[in-house]
Amino acid sequence: MKILLAAPGATRRGWRRALQRAATALDAAHDDQTRYPALWHDKTLYAPTAMIRAETITARELLRRGLAQRTEGTAL
């Protein structure tokens, strides 16, 4: 989210659709029942649920703020 929102060309055609698709994916991933895929870590599989949730919440907030900033005073 940070990279996409900070890119100078973020106002190019299609950027809003990409961000909306990201929002949909993040909303779907933010569920207490979601089971995250395990990552390979030091010869074992590990899915740090709290860390994944924190990153998801952060990305959703960045997206919310970024969309609000980009749409203020801009005809889309």
Secondary structure, 3 states (H helix, E strand, C coil): CHHHHHCCCCCCCCHHHHHHHHHHHHHHHCCCCCCCCCEEECCEEECCHHHHHHHHHHHHHHHHHHHHHHHCCCCC
